[in-house]
């Protein structure tokens, strides 16, 4: 099986990279805030200090523009982008992708907030932990390290705790992620009943269940993907599953879908060379079986890691599909006129 989950190879490893610069900072007028008041739970060593890189060369451009990546994140932060003009009350916590080894902080982070805030949606950009030490993977709901999911649980709880202060409806808090971040959207959608760390303050008493989830070209969701993951880390694991499980379309057992999994939107290209479309298909099938409202859009072409940047492929119209879907599930005013 092709190592279809190594999202980092597409997001950051096109051509050359420019020299590293210090830790990432948001644009003027926005402040990133540490999500943990003290020591982080389950700390992991990092390959070095946090650094920011920018792709270079023809092969390093997406829609003619470079991609900014962040590495060695050991102190996770969130940056709140408030709506411009009308406020729908909805909020979205955004998870950039990067193979759980880096974060495409502009392509799949700040550019998402530039799209959401004019629509009246508060955007919370999560810079979750990625340490890039040792064999992949090191994050997510894997036995080896739960740190990214811990950061996600903490952040969704913080947003709900500060809902009144930030003019957010506590019943309209969703998540949106790409690639590994798409997997993280599924992980928090299925791992919200119990925190993976001891409570540190009142924010951890709030529910960390998202009210909706959007996963764009997600990885790590099918059984074959999970079995490949289990062989990559410093420790090897056995993925236990029924002998009758579909060898292509069974769900990763570390993403236990139930009827309480929130309504979900899935989008992927069938020619994705990094994360097989079977990831979206497996998750869709599991959601349908559990009675969870789900909408999925598959396109013949589009590849991987396109973000919101316009390309020649129809798949890049996906933001309008998400907006329409958010209206149909009551998170924002519907753009569809009644019959």
N, C-alpha and C positions, 0 to 999 in steps of 0.2 A: 504494500500500500504506500502510495506517495505520502511524504510527511506534510500533509495538507494543513496542518495547524500552525506552521511556523510563520505567523503573520508578520513578524519583524522583517523578514527578508524582503517583503514588498513595501512596507511602510517606510523603512529607513535605509535599506541597503541598495538603493538605486545609485549606481555610479559612485562618485566620491562624496565625501562630507566635508564641510568647511571646518575650520578649527573650532574646538569646543569653547563655549563661553560659560560664565557662571550660572547659578541657579536661575530658573525661569521666573520672570516677573510679568504680571498682567499689564494691560495697557493703562495709561494714566487715568485716574479716577476710579480705579478698582483695586481692592486690596485682598490678597489671599490671606486666609486665616487658618492657623493650625487647627485640625479637627480634634486633636487629643490635648487636654490641658497639661498632661505630664508625659511620662514615658509611654511609648506605644506598646501595645500588647504584641506578643510573639515577635520580638525584634529579630531581624536578620542582618547578617553582614552585607555590606555593599561593595561593589568593585572599586568605588572611589567616591569623591564628593559629588553632589548633584551637579549635573552639567547639561547644557543646552547645545544642540547641534542643528545645523541647517544643511539640507541636501543641496548638492551642486551638480553641475553637468546636465546634459540633455536628458539622460536617463533618470535623473533625480527630481524631475519636475512633474507635477500633477496639474493638468490643464495650464501648462506654461508657467507655473509658479513653484517655488521650492517648498519643502515641508520642514517644519520645525519639530524636532524631537527632544524629549526630556528623558534623562537617564538617572539611575542611582538615587531614586526618591526614597528617602528613609523617614522624612517628616512630612506626612501627607497634609494637604491643605484643601480648602474649598474657597472659591471666588464667586461671589454673588453678583449677577448681572440683573438689574431690575428692569421691568418693562418700560418701554418708551410710549408715553401717551396712555391709552386705555389699559386697564389691568384686568385680565380675565379671572385672576385669582389662582390660575394653574401655575405649577412649578415643575421643572424638569431637571433632574440631576443627571449630568452628562459624564459618560465614561469614555475617554479617548482609547483607541486601540493601540496595539504595539506588541503583540505576542507575549504580554506579561513580562517583557524585558525593557520596554520603553513606552513612551506616550507620544502619540501624534498630536501634540498639544494645540496646534493651530488648525490643521486639516480636519480633525475630529473633536475639536474642543471649542476654541474661541470663535471659530467660524460658525459653529452651531448656535452659539449664543447670539451672534450677530443676526442670525435668521429668526430665532425665537422671540427675542425681546420686542421687536416691532410688532409682533403678533399678540402682545399683551401677556406674555408668558415669562415668569421669572426663571432665569437659567442659573443653575448652580454647577460650576465646573469643578469636578473632583480630580485633584492630582493625587491619585492613589499610589501606594507603595509598589515600586518596581526596582529591584536591586541588581539584576543581571549578574548573579554570582552562581557559578557552577552550572551543571546541566539543566536544561529547560524541561518542564516549567517550574516556577517557584511561587506561583500565586494562584488564587482562586480556591474553589472548594476541593482542593486536593489534600491528601493526607500529609503531604510534605510541608505545606505552608498555607494557612488560611488568611494571610494578612490583607490581601486586596478585598476579600469579602468582609473582613472586620471593618476596614475603612468605609466600605459601602454601607454596612448596617449602621455604623456610627453617624454617617453623614445624613442618611434619610431620617434618622431620629432627630438630628440637630435641626434639619429643615422643618420638621413637624413641630419641634419645641419652639422655634422662633417664628412660626407661621403668622401669628398676629402682628408681631413686630415688622415682619417683612411683607405684610399685606398679601398673604398666601392663604388660600382655602386649605385647611389641613386634610380635606378629603379629595384634593386634586393634585397630589404630589406623585409624579411619575419618574421613570428612569429611561435613559436612551443611551445606547452604546454601540460601538463599531468593533467588529472582529472580536478580539479578546474582551473588549468592552461590551460587545453584544452578548457574549457569554456571561459576563458579570451582571448584565440586566436579567438574564435568566436565573443566575445564581441567587440574586437577592429576591427574585420572584418566588423562589422555592425554599429559601433559608431565612425566614423572617420570624418564625415562632420563638426561636431561642437565640440569644446573642452568643457569639463565639468568644466572648471575653467578659470578665467581671464588670458590672456597671460601675461607671466612674462618677456620674452625676445625674441630675434629673432628666437630662436629654435621653439617657439610656432607658428611662421608664416609658418613653413614647414608643408607639409602634413603628417598626422599620419596614412594614409591608408597603410596597409601592401601590398606588391606585391604578396604574397602568404601566406598561413596559413597551419599549421599542427596541428591537434588535436588528441592526443592519449588518449584513454579511457576517453573522456570528460563527464562531468556531467552538470546538470542544463539546458540542451538544449531542452528537451521535455516539452510539456504542463503539464503532470502529475508531472514532476520534479519541474517545476515552482510553481505549486499549493502547493506542499509539502513545498518548500522553504518559500512561503508566510505565512505559519502558524508557522514558527519557531522563527522569530525575536521578539524583544521587542515590535514591533508593528505588527499587523496583516494586511494583504493586500488581496484584491480581484484581482485575475488575470482575466482580461476581455478578452473574446474571443468569436468568433461566436458560436452559439448554435450547429451548424453542425460540429464543429471541431472534428476530430478523437480523441477519448479519450486516445489513446495510442501513436499515431504517429504525432499529431499536434505539431507545433513548439512553444517554449517559446516565447510569444509576445515581450519580452524584448530583443530579438535577431532578429531585423527586417531585414531579408535577402532581398537584392535588386540585380539588375544586376551588380552593382558596387562592390559587395562583391568579394574579390579576389579568385583566384583558390585555392582549398582546398583539403587536404589529410586527410582522416579519418581512424582510426584503433581502433578496440576494440575486446575483447573476448566476446563470447555469454554467458559465464558462469561468467561474472564479477559480484561479489556479492555486490559491492558498488554502481557503476553507471550502471544502466540498459543499455543494448545495444540499447534500444529505443532512447536514447539520440543521438547516431550517426545516427540512421535510420531517426529520425525526421529532423535532420539538413541536411542530404543527400537529402531527398525528397524536402525540401525547396530550397536547392541550385539548384537542377535539374529543378524545376519549374521556377526559376528565370533565367535559362540559364547560370549559373555559372559553369565553368569546375570543376568537383569534381571526385576524385578517392577514393573509400572506400574498405577496406579490413576487413573482419570479420573472426574470427577463433572460432572454437567450444570450445577450452580450452585456458586458459592463466591467468584467474583471473584478478587481479587489481594490480597496483603499481609494475610492474616488471622492469620498466626503460629499460636500455640497457643491463642489466645483463642476461647472458645466463642461461636459464632453460631448462627443457626437452621438452618444448612445442614449436612447430614451429613458434608461434607468435613472439618469440624473434629474428627472422630473419628480423623484420620490418625495421631496419635502412637501409638495402640494398634496400628495396622497396621505401623508401623515397628518397634515392640517385637517383634511376632510375627515379622516378617521377620528381625530380628537373631537371633532364636532359631533360625530355620530354617537360617541360614547359619553357625551355631555361634559367634557372637560373644558371646552371653549365654545363660544357661540358657533353654531353650525353655519357653514357657507352654502349649504344645500337648501334651496327653497322647498317648503312643503308642497306635496303633490296638489 
